Amino acid sequence: MLEVIIPAYNAHKTIDTTLSSLAMQTARRRMLVTIVDDCSDEGYEDIAARYDGLLNIRILKTKRNGGAGLARNVGIDNALGDYVTFIDADDAFSTPLAISSVMNECYRKWPDIFMARVVQECDNALLLKMDFNSTWIHAKFYRTKFLKDNDLRFPPTRYNEDSAFCTLTQRLAPKDKILQLDYEIYTWINNKASTVRSGKDYYSEHIDDFVRGRLWSYRELCKRDKEEEAMLDAASSLVVLYYMGVDFENGAPAAYDDFCKLTALYAKTIGFTSLLENATFVSKLAENYQKHKFTPRYQDKTTYYFPRIGIIEWYEEIMG
């Protein structure tokens, strides 16, 4: 059985879209839908009741409002299905065959992680096909035994929690236990009132949680005696953070100093200076640096941001 976990905070105006997309699934009889109420102002019992006979729905509640990550953790702690997947309370599965297509493969090969495709609804209502990535939790299915055996949960950050979780799970799962399906099953709906989109600038307002998430995943890997994976994760994260620094310095200078302080803390904590003595780390850092696709958040059509200094020089500068 698949368990679909839906974190929900005051999602009464949007969750019907999500539930309707589940009710149209050909495999809905093999699903348990778990709504995790993150201390909403009102309950979801009346909404769930409208799907009696169509969906098997249960409602769990968090003890305090802690964001989507905490709500998903409550779902994992109480999971009953062989597999779990997560869908936001304002998104939808794209096709009636979404769940059956994935679960047929899961029950045939029993992977720890199964990933399918996501399409993102843009401002102009067009749909953008997204690449497979380790950032978003969307369209990823996890074997419950894998999560519980490895004590895998979301970090205690309110924002950007899925990036850290995806990093940790994909670093810990054996490579032959991670499968992909090139099939679009999940639609990320453009909800302007959502947590991700409601702020003036989500990117800069919540970048601190992104950096904390990178540090959390590094520490979790070390705690599990996965030093090599932690090193490889650091080589990847350092490049991402470097280019974010380029973006902030040129496009959002008001946020640059705080970002540098957080990133310097990350670099010092992982022992950046000592890692430079490791040939494998330096090689991986250089590889990631060369292949990274820099897409500035704040760039307009008339400008392009060029890094002021190289990656190692920049970290030496912000670390003091």
N, C-alpha and C positions, 0 to 999 in steps of 0.2 A: 504494500500500500504506500502511496505517496501522500505526504503531509504538506499542505501548502500553508505557510505561515505568513500572516498579514499583520504587520505592526500598524496600529491605527491610533492617531490622536486627532480628535475632532474632525474625522474624515467622513462625516455623515452625508455630505453633498457629493462625494466622489466614489465611495466604496461600492455603490451599486454597479458602477461600470466594471469594477474588478470582479465582483461576484457574478455578474452576468456573463463575463467571459469565461468563468469557471463552470457555470451552469451549462454552457453550450459545448463543453468538452465531451467527446465521445467516451473518454475514460473516467467520467465523473463518478461512476460507481466504485472506482478503485482509489478514490481520494478522500482524505480528511482535510477539511478547511479549518484552520485555527486562527481566529482573530484575536490578537493580543492587544487589549485596550490599555493604552499608555496614559491612564488617568484622564480620559476625555471628560468633557462637561456632562455628557449624556451617554447612556449605554448603547449597545448595538443589538440588543435582543429583538426589538421590533423589526429591524432590518433583516436579521438572520431568519426570523420567522417567515418572511415572505418567500424563502427558498426551501421551506419544508417540502420534502418529496423530491427535490432536485439535487440538493447538496447536503452532505453530512457536515454540519458546522458546530463547532464548540467555541466558547469565548473564555479566554483567560485574561487576567488583569495583572498589571504591574503594581507594586506597592507604592511606587513613586514615579513621577514623570521623569524619564531619563533619556528619551530619544529612541530612535528606531533600533539602535544596537542593543540597548537594554531589553527592549520588547522582544527582539528576535532571540535573545538569550533565554528569556522565559519560555519561548516556544521550543527551543532546543532542549532545555532542561526537562520539559514535559512531553517531548516528542514520542509518538506512538508508531509512526510509519517506518518502513524500511529505508525510505529516502525522504529528505525534506528539501523544499525549495522556498524561496522568499519572493513575495511580490508586494510592491508598495500599494497603499490603499487608494491610489489615483492612477494606477497603470492597468494594463490588460494583457491577456494572452491573445496572440494575433489570429489564431486559427483554431477551429474545433479539434484539429488533429495534433495540436501542440503537445499536450501531455502524453497521449498515446505514442507519438513518435519517439519521444524521449524514453518513456518507461519501457517500451519494447526493447530498446537497446540496453537499458540498465539491467533488466531482468535476464538478459541474454549474456551480458559480459560482467556485471557486478563491479563497475568502476567505483572508486571513492569519490570522484568528482566528474560530473558530466556537464559540458557547456554547449549551449546552442546560441543562435544569433539573436541580436536585439536590433530593433529599428527605433529611431528616435523621431518623434514628431517635432518639427521645427516651427518657427514663428509663422512661416508662410503656409503651414499645414502640409508641407511636403514631408515625406518620410526619408530619413537618412539611415542607410544600412551601416551599422557600427562594426568595427573590427573585433575579433576576439581579444579580450584584454583582462588584466588582473585588477582593474580599478573598480568596476561596478559589480554588484551582487546579482544583477538581473540575469535571468536565463541560465542560472547555475543550479545544479542539483547535487546534493551531498548525501552520501550514504550515512545514515544516522549512527551506525556502529563506528565508522571512522571518526566522526565528530566526538562521540562520547568516549571512545577508547583513548583518544589523544587530548581530551579535555579542551576542545576547541570552542571558543566563544568569541564574541565581538569585544573590542576594546572598550574601556569606560569613557570614550569620547562621545560627544553628542553629534558631531558632524564628521564627515569623511571616514566613518567607521568601517565602511565596506572595503575600502582600499586596503587597510591593514589586515582585515580578516581574510580577504582573497589572497593577499601575499603570503600570509602564514599557512593557510590551508594548501596552497599550491606548492609551497616549498616543502611541506611535510609529506604530501601524498607521493607515492612512487610514480615515476613518469608513465609507466605502463598502466597505471590506475586512473589516469586523467584522459578522458575521451572528449571529442568534439563532434558536433553535428552541424554541418553547414546548412542550416534550415532556420528561417526567421520565425520565432515563436513568441516573442515578447515585444510589446509596444510600450515604449517610455513616453507617456502622454505629456504634452506641454501644458502643465498646470501652473499658471503664474502665481497662484496662491500657496504653492507647496513650500515646504521648508527649504528646499534647494533653490527655489526661484524667487521667493518673496522678498529677499533683501535687496538693497541697492547694488551690492557687489559681493555676491556669495564667495567668490574666489579669494578676495582679500580679507573679508570679514571672518572667515573660518579657516584660514590657512594654518592657524596655530594648531588646530586639531589634526590637520594633515601631517604636520611635522611630528606631533606627539604620537600619531599613529605609526609613523615610520620607526620611531624609537621603540614603541611598544612591540612591534613585530620583530625587531632586532633582538630585544631582550627575551622575548618568548622563544625565539629560536635558540639563543644561548642557553636558556633555562632547560631546554630539552636536549642539550649537548649536540646541537647542530651548528657547530662553529663555522664549518665550511659554507653551509647554506646562509648563515648570518652574514658572512663575509661577502658572498655573492649578492645578497640583498642590499648590503651597504653600497657595493659598487654601482648598483642600479639606482638606489635612492639618492646617492650623492650627485649623480648626473642630473636627475630630475630636479632636485633642489637648486642646483647651480643655475639651470636655465630658468627656473622660477625667479631666482634672484635677478637675472638679466631682465626679465619681464617687469618685475617690480621697480628696479632701479630706473628703467626708462619710461614705464607707463603708469606707475602708481608709486611715486617716490615717497609719499606720506606713509606708506606701509613698509617701506624698504628696511628701515632701521630695526623695527620689531621683528621682521622676518629674519634678518641677519642674526639677531640675538638668539632666536629659537634654533636656527640652523647651526649656529656655532656650538650651541649646547649639544645638539645631536652629534656633530662631528667630533667634539671632545669626548662624549660618552662612548662612542664606538671606537675611539682610539685612532682617529684618522692619521695622525702623524706616524704612529707605529705601523699602521697598515701599509703605509708607503714603502716600508722595507720588505713587504711581501710581494714577490714577483708575480704571483698568480693574481693577487688583488690589483696591482698596477696594470697588468695586461687586460684584465676584465674591465677596469675603469676606463682605459683607453678605448677598448672595443665599444663599450656603451656610449662613450663620448662621441665617437665617430659616427655611429649609426643612429643616434638620437634625432628624432624629427622635432625640431623646435617650432612650435606654433604659438606665437605670442598672443596672450589674452587681450592685451591693450593696443595692439598694433592697428593703425588705420591704413587706408589704401596708399597713403603718401609716404609712409615711413617703414623702415625695417630696422630692427634692433640687432646690432652687432655686439657680441661680448666685449667688454672693455679690457678684461684680462682673462687669462686661461683659468681652467678649473682649479688646479692646485694652488695657483697664486691667489685666487679668490678666497679659497678656504683659509689659507694662511693669513689673508688680510682680515677676514671677519673674526677669526679666532684670536687675533691680537698677538 
